[in-house]
């Protein structure tokens, strides 16, 4: 299992980049390789809370490593913070 924890940017379908912190890992389930994890944006917005309804999301890691993701859940942490659950599509960018 490979992991990444650090700065990242979620790229929304309209090209908007949202800075935050990601905690990601790869997994092997029955011979199928996949990846996913959590993303905590620096600032929450209504656009981010609805990101689960969007297609074409990407996660950008340092050094221009980019992976396609889907949002599987959004959880409110504090009044101003959210935590997004992500599942990767295609090869892991880390």
Secondary structure in CASP SS format (residue, H / E / C, confidence):
PFRMAT SS
TARGET T0000
AUTHOR 0000-0000-0000
METHOD secondary structure of the structure
MODEL  1
X C 1.00
X C 1.00
X E 1.00
X E 1.00
X E 1.00
X E 1.00
X E 1.00
X E 1.00
X E 1.00
X E 1.00
X E 1.00
X C 1.00
X C 1.00
X C 1.00
X C 1.00
X C 1.00
X E 1.00
X E 1.00
X E 1.00
X E 1.00
X E 1.00
X E 1.00
X E 1.00
X E 1.00
X E 1.00
X E 1.00
X E 1.00
X E 1.00
X E 1.00
X C 1.00
X C 1.00
X E 1.00
X E 1.00
X E 1.00
X E 1.00
X E 1.00
X E 1.00
X E 1.00
X E 1.00
X E 1.00
X E 1.00
X C 1.00
X C 1.00
X C 1.00
X C 1.00
X H 1.00
X H 1.00
X H 1.00
X H 1.00
X C 1.00
X H 1.00
X H 1.00
X H 1.00
X C 1.00
X C 1.00
X C 1.00
X E 1.00
X E 1.00
X E 1.00
X E 1.00
X E 1.00
X C 1.00
X C 1.00
X C 1.00
X E 1.00
X E 1.00
X E 1.00
X E 1.00
X E 1.00
X E 1.00
X E 1.00
X E 1.00
X E 1.00
X E 1.00
X E 1.00
X E 1.00
X E 1.00
X E 1.00
X C 1.00
X C 1.00
X E 1.00
X E 1.00
X E 1.00
X E 1.00
X E 1.00
X E 1.00
X E 1.00
X E 1.00
X E 1.00
X C 1.00
X C 1.00
X C 1.00
X C 1.00
X C 1.00
END
